[in-house]
Amino acid sequence: MEILYKKYRVNLKYTFGISRERNDWYDRILLFIKHKNIYGVGEAAPSIRYGETVELIEDVLKTNILIPDMLNDYESIWDYLLPKLKGLKSLEAAISMALLDYFGKLNKIPLCNLLNIKDTKSNFTSYTISIGKISQIKNKIQDAKAFKILKVKLGTKGQDKNIIREIRKYTDKKIRVDANEGWTFEEGLDLCRWLEDYNIELIEQPFPAHEVENTKLLKNESSIDIIADENSCNKFDILKIHTAFDGVNIKLMKCGSLFEAIDMIKIAKDYNMKIMLGCMIETSAAISAMYQISGEADFLDLDGNLLIENDPFKGVIVENGVLKGSLNPGIGAVLKNKYKELLK
């Protein structure tokens, strides 16, 4: 087996704004594990919030990591490669994803079957309205016409209520709020009470991750479910936060593999927490991989591929707001013909 990779820039349809940053594009690492005529697809979408960058990933991959010929199953290859990945979770996700895709294709079965977990299910996914110019909201609502649920980024220091009011001029669809650690405790209390009248399904990560006690206080005051994101990177985090949140947002790029995501789901359910599957801005490769465990989730927030203009993969699709996967072997994503050069 050989490992190939390319840095690939995804261009966004709109400036993507959250409480701590604004971006018009993101660089991603597309990774391929090839053997004979089969290739497995992986993707790394690193976040500086977690101390990871494309440059750090490239530094690891430039060391020419090789897979010895005598290793021919997922477990032995993963055990061999993992110590070489320097703890970079998005790179771990890419390698694990590519391996699973390869072995799914080799065995001609979808990844959900390879993992021996509950079948995928068609479910409504949300569509993200990021922080930007309020004058763009009308157009963004039009782009989200096919979706029944909106995910709205807040944490603007003064404009949050105006954003919700503007959205409500055009639609009464259910809203999921994501503050991305952007509120103070006082803002959180005020906004949670105010938002009760605006058909809000949940509120994601209201406070910085270290403010677990404040989050617990807010949870006890709020009638709206509070979901952890930056606070829920791996299964060990859940043990620390389960009393402060009603649920967790599990992302492949934070936890490092679908196996870790499955472990997180099991532990969170032991604490009667709700499960959201989320994403970074990712192509249809990573979104399709995460969809493989969608049967275990209460909420899907897998729309990162829909926010970019130049997705090189064909994978999961959205019909009337419902996320649907393919029955293709592996993760269910393939390169579009005009992007085949990425394999060279």
HELIX and SHEET records of a PDB file:
HELIX    1   1 ILE A   48  TYR A   50  5                                   3    
HELIX    2   2 VAL A   54  LEU A   61  1                                   8    
HELIX    3   3 TYR A   74  LEU A   81  1                                   8    
HELIX    4   4 LEU A   82  LEU A   85  5                                   4    
HELIX    5   5 LYS A   89  ASN A  107  1                                  19    
HELIX    6   6 LEU A  111  LEU A  114  1                                   4    
HELIX    7   7 ILE A  134  GLN A  136  5                                   3    
HELIX    8   8 ILE A  137  ASP A  143  1                                   7    
HELIX    9   9 ASP A  160  ARG A  168  1                                   9    
HELIX   10  10 PHE A  185  LEU A  195  1                                  11    
HELIX   11  11 VAL A  212  GLU A  221  1                                  10    
HELIX   12  12 LYS A  235  ILE A  241  1                                   7    
HELIX   13  13 LEU A  252  CYS A  255  1                                   4    
HELIX   14  14 LEU A  258  ASP A  270  1                                  13    
HELIX   15  15 SER A  284  TYR A  291  1                                   8    
HELIX   16  16 SER A  294  GLU A  296  5                                   3    
HELIX   17  17 GLY A  304  LEU A  307  5                                   4    
HELIX   18  18 ASN A  337  LEU A  343  5                                   7    
SHEET    1   A 3 GLU A   2  ILE A  18  0                                        
SHEET    2   A 3 GLU A  21  HIS A  35 -1                                        
SHEET    3   A 3 ILE A  38  ALA A  44 -1                                        
SHEET    1   B 3 ASN A 123  PHE A 124  0                                        
SHEET    2   B 3 VAL A 322  LYS A 324 -1                                        
SHEET    3   B 3 ILE A 317  GLU A 319 -1                                        
SHEET    1   C 8 TYR A 127  ILE A 129  0                                        
SHEET    2   C 8 ILE A 149  LYS A 153  1                                        
SHEET    3   C 8 LYS A 174  ASP A 178  1                                        
SHEET    4   C 8 ILE A 200  GLU A 204  1                                        
SHEET    5   C 8 ASP A 225  ALA A 228  1                                        
SHEET    6   C 8 GLY A 247  LYS A 251  1                                        
SHEET    7   C 8 LYS A 274  GLY A 278  1                                        
SHEET    8   C 8 PHE A 299  LEU A 300  1                                        
SHEET    1   D 2 PHE A 313  LYS A 314  0                                        
SHEET    2   D 2 VAL A 334  LEU A 335 -1                                        
END                                                                             
